[in-house]
């Protein structure tokens, strides 16, 4: 980077007049929900099996380009599944298999 373009100025965001909140109350909410620095910030892994660990290790070993390709492939698969589901829902609507049966009234 060009050294002449760097600024050594420190901005103090504590002034509400200089830096008003975009959404009132967000700072207080963020302070309540953010983990305290002294707490354990490690993620809690619940219901994870060995197959999931292997899959995550496989993703971790991919290059950036390979990971992007994998994500694109997953997005395409999700899109195709959505298209197929929409087609099946339309088919079900035409065949009236999803129609609710009205209770018959007794005379």
Secondary structure, DSSP 8 states (H G I E B T S, - for coil): --GGG-------TT-TTTS--SSTTHHHHHHHHS--TTS--S----S--HHHHHHHHHHHTS-HHHHHHHHHHHHHHHHHHHHHHHHHHHHHHHTTSS---------
